[in-house]
């Protein structure tokens, strides 16, 4: 019975974070550099990364995939399937190392290390992703994308990851208290009964 209540509470909290992620995906995306206006800052990355730290890598990944799919199905993705695929690659390659490193020892230090590794892995993963996928969806030659790598694509992806890391670091404790307070108070009520 106790396990069932804990599982229900976890699913409810994950559903709330999925809804928050979908809602933040409605905030207009912001191009970081005019020269690569197809790479935009996704505000929904913030609740996704917070979810990874709160619920672990599988939970965070599930929230990312579900929220990106919902956003795409309801027409929220400005760049259609291209944007959905690229966003999933970018956030997936960020959150997996960040979550796995944080899981080893949940501390500020491992959170920072995890996010830094996540930023680097995601930035590196977006190089082949842009070279393979961007020419197909934007009908541009690979050489044009290659010419944008160093002056624009790599720095923009690094900057996006760092912005998400800093905001997550600032907000995580506050959001975590809210998410886990509900669970603890529910567990305490169950024990009182």
C-alpha positions in Angstrom: 0.0 0.0 0.0 2.8 2.4 0.9 4.6 1.6 -2.3 1.5 2.2 -4.3 1.0 5.7 -2.7 4.6 6.6 -3.3 4.4 5.5 -7.0 1.1 7.4 -7.4 2.7 10.5 -5.9 5.8 10.2 -8.1 3.6 9.9 -11.3 1.6 12.9 -10.2 4.7 15.0 -9.6 6.1 13.9 -13.0 2.8 14.8 -14.7 2.9 18.2 -13.1 6.5 18.8 -14.4 5.4 17.5 -17.9 2.6 20.1 -17.8 5.0 22.8 -16.7 7.4 21.8 -19.5 4.6 21.9 -22.1 3.5 25.4 -20.8 7.0 26.8 -20.9 7.3 25.5 -24.5 4.6 28.0 -25.3 6.9 30.9 -24.4 8.3 32.2 -27.7 11.8 30.8 -28.4 14.6 33.3 -28.6 17.4 33.2 -31.3 20.7 33.7 -29.5 22.6 34.8 -32.6 21.0 36.3 -35.8 23.4 34.4 -38.0 21.9 31.1 -36.8 18.3 32.1 -36.1 17.2 28.4 -36.5 18.9 27.6 -33.1 16.8 29.2 -30.4 16.8 29.1 -26.7 14.0 26.7 -25.5 12.7 27.7 -22.1 11.2 24.2 -21.7 14.8 22.9 -21.2 14.8 24.4 -17.7 11.9 22.3 -16.2 13.3 19.2 -18.1 16.7 19.5 -16.4 15.1 20.2 -13.0 13.0 17.0 -13.6 16.2 15.0 -14.3 17.6 16.0 -10.9 14.3 15.5 -9.1 13.2 12.2 -10.7 16.4 10.7 -12.2 17.5 10.3 -15.8 14.7 8.0 -17.0 12.0 10.2 -15.4 13.6 13.4 -16.9 14.0 11.7 -20.3 10.3 10.6 -20.3 9.2 14.1 -19.4 11.4 15.6 -22.2 10.1 13.1 -24.8 6.5 13.4 -23.8 6.5 17.2 -23.6 8.3 17.6 -26.9 5.9 15.2 -28.6 2.8 17.0 -27.1 4.2 20.4 -28.3 4.8 19.0 -31.8 1.4 17.4 -32.0 -0.4 20.6 -31.0 1.6 22.7 -33.5 3.8 24.4 -30.9 7.0 23.5 -32.6 7.8 26.4 -35.0 10.2 24.3 -37.1 8.0 21.2 -37.3 9.6 17.7 -37.2 13.0 19.2 -37.8 12.8 21.2 -34.6 11.3 18.3 -32.6 14.1 15.9 -33.7 16.9 18.5 -33.0 15.4 19.5 -29.7 15.2 15.9 -28.6 18.8 15.2 -29.6 20.0 18.4 -27.9 18.2 17.9 -24.6 18.6 14.1 -24.5 22.4 14.4 -24.9 22.4 17.0 -22.2 20.2 15.4 -19.6 21.6 11.8 -19.7 25.2 12.7 -18.6 23.9 15.4 -16.2 21.5 13.0 -14.5 23.8 10.0 -14.4 26.7 12.1 -12.8 24.3 13.7 -10.3 23.0 10.3 -9.3 26.5 9.1 -8.2 26.4 11.5 -5.2 23.6 14.0 -5.0 25.4 17.2 -4.2 25.9 20.7 -5.6 29.3 19.7 -6.9 28.1 16.7 -8.8 25.1 18.7 -10.1 27.6 21.3 -11.5 29.9 18.7 -12.9 26.9 16.9 -14.4 25.6 20.0 -16.1 29.0 21.0 -17.4 29.5 17.5 -18.9 26.0 17.7 -20.3 26.7 21.0 -22.0 29.8 19.6 -23.6 28.2 16.3 -24.7 25.2 18.1 -26.1 27.3 20.7 -27.9 29.4 17.9 -29.4 26.4 15.9 -30.4 24.8 18.8 -32.2 27.7 19.1 -34.6 27.0 15.9 -36.5 23.2 16.4 -35.9 23.4 19.8 -37.6 25.6 18.4 -40.4 23.3 15.5 -41.1 19.8 16.9 -40.4 19.9 20.7 -41.1 20.8 20.3 -44.8 17.8 18.0 -45.3 15.2 20.1 -43.5 16.5 23.5 -44.5 17.5 22.6 -48.1 21.0 24.0 -47.7 24.3 22.4 -48.7 26.3 20.7 -46.0 29.2 23.1 -46.7 27.0 26.0 -45.6 26.2 24.4 -42.3 29.9 23.4 -41.9 30.9 27.1 -42.4 28.6 28.0 -39.5 29.9 25.5 -37.0 32.7 27.4 -35.4 31.5 31.0 -35.6 27.9 30.2 -34.7 26.5 26.7 -34.1 29.0 25.6 -31.5 29.1 28.8 -29.4 25.3 29.1 -29.5 24.8 25.5 -28.3 27.4 26.1 -25.5 25.6 29.3 -24.5 22.2 27.6 -24.5 23.5 24.8 -22.3 25.2 27.2 -19.9 22.1 29.4 -19.6 20.0 26.3 -18.7 22.6 25.1 -16.2 22.8 28.5 -14.4 19.0 28.8 -14.2 18.6 25.2 -13.0 21.3 25.8 -10.4 19.5 28.9 -9.1 16.0 27.4 -9.2 16.4 23.7 -8.4 16.4 23.9 -4.6 13.2 26.0 -4.5 11.4 23.8 -7.0 12.7 20.6 -5.4 11.3 21.7 -2.0 7.9 22.2 -3.5 7.9 18.9 -5.4 9.2 16.8 -2.4 7.2 18.7 0.3 4.0 17.5 -1.3 5.3 13.9 -1.2 6.6 14.1 2.3 3.4 15.7 3.7 1.4 13.0 1.9 3.6 10.3 3.4 3.2 11.9 6.8 -0.5 12.0 6.5 -0.5 8.4 5.5 1.5 7.5 8.6 -0.8 9.5 10.8 -3.8 7.5 9.6 
